[in-house]
């Protein structure tokens, strides 16, 4: 900065300086690896999820939630969700994405994660790669981390028709499971006072280190909301039985070619049983 300042003009009325100073690039602070913003962060990726009840289309908030959206896109590209079921069918939400839900009778339903230490490209930046942890989880994009640093994120509320990450309430426990809000569930917002009261804060609640409650929204339904409502109508009459009256399977996730070409060839992924227990809404 001092060098730039010394290049000012001797004429105080000429503020353009003695010679041009070109801005070569802009780097975003706060990430694990600095990255240059790519032009492809402007359009919001869309995917269509086909189920045995019908299909619906999601618009994903890549710019606001790059890690979460990229994680979802790469899992979808690798056919991770094909053949899985919505294992929580409720009046207020529909939860799916567990790899063990291919068999709804499995004891692992609700406890499945993405493969440990697997990697995926951050689609918002040109030169960033994300690595899932030993339990197959991704980094949170909200709340305070253990160093007391606030993660920059957007406040997108859990309104009807939005899709959010499932987690256990502990820091960095989002992986592959997600839920779709059938009704407004604003009490699930990460910035809701109830959730912040249970979460770590470097000054207000240092004893709660590792706790980060709330569910970050990373997309919304832009087509097929009638399918979502139909799925919710298949909930069981017994509120303790959340798998619904009949199985709802994800048969296919379609990604447009413009996005698919950026993701590369599909890979075979093995599901992982999380040590944190069931992912909860």
Secondary structure, 3 states (H helix, E strand, C coil): CHHHHCCCCCCCCCCCCCCCCCCCCCECCCCCCCCEECHHHCCCCEEEEEECCCEEEEEECCCCCHHHHHHHHHHHHCCCCCCCECCEECCCEEEECCHHHHCCCCCCCCCEECCCCCEEECCCECCCEEECCCCCCCCCCCCECCCCCECCCCCCCCCCCEEEECECCECCCCCCCEEEECCCCHHHCCCCHHHHHCCCECCCEHHHCCECCCCCEEEEEEECHHHHHHHHCCCCCCCCCCCCCCCCEEEEEEECHHHHHHHCCCCCCCCEECCCCCCEC
